[in-house]
Structure formats: C-alpha cells, structure tokens
C-alpha cells in the first residue's frame, strides 16, 4: 500500500485538465513555494502513517485473454492488515466477483526497504516542473489546480521517477488542508514493463487518482484507474482498463 503514496506523488505532477470543474471566485493564488512545501509534507505524512491502517483493496484481476485485454476479467477483494514489523503486511483474498472466498491463507507482503525512507518522492519532484494555474471548486471544496510536466532535462533514478517523466497533467489540491484530492494524467511517451518485453503502453495512456480524508489524522488514496492501449509480449495488442480501490480503512496501530 505504501506504493500508493508514491503513485500519488508520481501522478501529482501528471494530468490533463478536463471540463466540468466549477471555477471558484477569483482571489490571489497561494504563494508557490510555501504551498508546495505544505503539499509535499502532507504526502510524506501519508506515506509514514498509512502502515497504521488496515483496509480492503478491490482490484481488477490481471490476465490476458485471447483478444489481448488486461484487467477486464472481474474483480478480487483483499483484506490487508499491517504486521508486527514496519513494512510487513498480511493480505488475504476474501472475495472474487462478488462472491465470498473463505479458504485462502494470508500472504506476506514485505515492504521493509521502503518503510525507512522513500527516495522516489524526491526523484519524482526533481523530474517534473509544476505551476499553480487556477482555483476551482471540486466536490464542494475550494482547490488549487497545479499543472505539471516533465522537465526538458532530467535523469530520474527510481522506477517512479521514470514513470513520472512519461506524464503531464494537473492535480486538484484542497486549499484548506493542502491535501491532494484528485489527479488526472495523460502520458506523453510510452511506458514499458519488463524492459518492454512483457508490456508497453502507448502515448495517451490515462491515469486518474482520488484521495480522501480517512479520519482526523490523515488523507489516503481511495482509487486509481489506468486506461490505454499498447503491446504485450512484443506483438499482442493490449487494451488496459485497470482499477484499484482502497476502502474500509481502520486505524489499528496507534
């Protein structure tokens, strides 16, 4: 789940603005430097605090059918709980396509390397340029809209930084809390997996991410969706419609 916070930072700098958002009454936009510092601090807090929460995760089942489609074969739901050590999680399959699953043992997810630090956050920020553009009302809240795109010259070191370099777009940030609410992103370059041998998504791939206040302590991701076309195994046409939702958060570690 820590990867979700990294994804937030990746997408926070990668979005295309869509119509339908209501423009908020004009008043001075926040000073960029202090605004960005507050947003990054909140993302770092989310990254630190999310291990305290158990949650359910619903995601598209990943498979490739004879027509080359991924993520269209139904959904699975997992119960995820933190382990006794920071970075260790237990994930158990509890539902498939709306039907309970009761005979699955929990698997252990080891994320200890990233439990200590997260260099990918700095790498993503170093890869992208971003600019405060406007103020809009989203879901009844005043938000500051930040546009972002890859720098002309950058050399990302992490996987997340390299993914960020392939996107541009905008993020909607709650003005009162300096928390990211929504990101909508479109790729301007292809994205490869498995050195391009396993899969490659083409230019125009779209990603949308939502975050919400979970309790008085923290905001966390609630959904991410990736849609696009590409190639799998070098030659098969690939159509991706992949969704992950996180819900029923419960704080279990104080």
N, C-alpha and C positions, 0 to 999 in steps of 0.2 A: 504494500500500500504506500510505502514511502516513495515509490516510483511515481505515484500520482502527484505528489507535490512537485517533483522535478518536472513532470509533464506540465503542471500549471505554469512554472517559470518558463518552460520552452514556449508554450502557447501564448503566454502573456505578451510576447513580442511578435505575434504571427497571425494577423487576422484581416479579413476584408469587411468593411462596414456594409451592413445591409439596411434597406429601407424599413420603416415601420417603427423605429425608435423615436419617441417624442422628444423634441428639443426643449430643454429646460430654459427658463428665463435667463437672459444674459446677466452676468456679473463676472468679476475678474476670476480667471482660472487660477488654480493654486500654483505657487512657485515650484518649478520643476524639480529642483534639487532636493528640497525637503520632502516633497511629495513622493518622489521615487524612493528616497531613503526609508520612508514610512511603509511603503508598499513592500519593499524587499524585506524589511524587518518582520512584517506580518507573515510573509511567505516562509521565512526562516522559522518563525514561531510555530506555524502549522507543521512544518517538517519535523520539528522537535517533539511536538505534543501529540501527534497522531498515534504514536505507539501506545498511548494510554487507552485507546478506544478499541472495542470490539465492534463489528459491523457485519452486514450482509453485502455480498457482491454478486450482482447479476450480470452475466456477460454472454455475448453471442458465442456459440460453440464454433471453434475454429476447425474448419475442414475444407477440403477442396472436392467438389463434386465433379462429375464428368464434363460439366459445362464451365468449369474453372472459377466457380463462385466461392467466395470465402465469407463466413460469418452469417450465413442465411439458413442454417440448419437447426433453428431453435435456440433456446437459452438454458443455461445452467445457473444455479444459485449456490453460493458457498457461504458458510458461516466461518468468519475469520476472527480469531482471538489472539491477543498477544501472549507470548510465552513468558517464562521466568527470567529470561535474559533479554536485554535491549537488542532489537534486531531479529529476534526469533518469533515467528508467528505459526499458528496452527490453523490450517484451512481444511474444512470438511465439506464435501458435496452433500447438499440437503434437498435439492430439487432439480429436476430436469423436465423442461417443457410443461411446467405447472403441476407436475406430479411429484409427491414426496419421495425422497431416496433415504432409506434408513440403514443400509448395510455397508456404508462407506466409512473407512477409517480416516482419521485426520492425517494430512501430510504436513511435514515440517518445512516452512519456508525460512531460509537463512539469509537475512539481510544485514548481518552484523557489520560488514565493511562500511556500509553507508550509515550505520547508526551513530558513528563517531563524528563524521563530517560529511559535507556534501559539496565537493569542489565543482560539480556540474552547474550549480547555481551561478557561481562567479563566471564560469566558462560561457554560459548562455548570455549573461549580461554583457560580457566582453565581445560577443559575436554580433550583437544587434544594436542598431540605432533606434531610438524611440522618441516620440514627440507628443506632448499634450495638444490635442486638437480642438476639443469642444466639451461642452457639458450637455448630457442628455438624461431624461428620466427613463429608468428601466425598472419594471415591476414596482412602480410607485416610489422609487428611491432616486435621489439625485446621484448621478455617476459622472466621473471624469473619463472621457474617451482618450485612450492612448493609442496612437498609430505606431507601428514598428516594422522594420525591415532589416535584412542583413546588411552589415557594413560592407563597403566596397572591398576593403582589405581586412581579413580576419583569418585566424588559424586555430579553430576550435580543437581542443584536445580530447574532450569526452564525447560519448555517443550522443548525449543530449544536446551538446553544443553543435555537433554536426547536423542533427535533425533541425535545430533552430535555424541554421543557415539556409535551409531549403524553404523557409516560410516567410510570409509577410502578412500583416493584417492589423487588427485593433483589439483592445481589451476594454471592458467596461468596469470601472473601479468605483466602489461605493465611496462617496465623498466624505461621509461622516466617519467611517471606520478605516478608510484606506485599505479595504479588502477587495480582492479581485472577485467579481460576481460572474462574469461571463467572458469567454474568449471565442472568437470565430476566426479561423485561419485558412489560408489557401496556399498551397505550395507553389513555388516558382521554379522548382527544379525537381528531378526525380529523387525518390527515396529508396534506397536499397536495403535489403535484409539478407544476411548470409552472403555478404560480398556480392550481392546481385544475382547469385545462383539460385537461392531459394525464392526470392520475390523482389520485384521492383515496381513501386507505384509511380505513376507518371505525374507530370506537371498538372496542376489543377486539383490535386487531392485536397479535400476539405476536412477540417477538424473543428469540432465545437466542444467547448468545455464549460461546465457550470460549477459554481461553488456556492455554499450556503453557510449561514451561521448554524453551527451544530448545537451549541449551548452558549452560556455566558463566557466561556473560556476561549473558544477557537472557531474559525471557519475551516471547512474541509471540502474537498471535491465531492460532488454528488453524481456527476455523469460526464462521460466523454464519448464522442462519436467520430468515427473516421470513415469517409466515403471517397472512393476513387477507382480508377482503372489502372491496370498495369500488366505485368507478365510474371508468371510463376514458373519455376523450373526452366527458365530461359525461353520457353516457346509457348506455354499455355496462357491464354487470355485470362486475366484476373480481374474480377469485379468485387470490390471490398465494400461491405456495409457492416462495420464492426462497432458494437456498442458495449460499454461497461457502465453500470450504475452502482453507486455505493449508497446504502440506506440503513436505517435502523441502527444508527450509531449509539453506542452506550459506553460511557466512561467507566472503565473497570479498574484502572490504576490511578491512584492519587499521587 
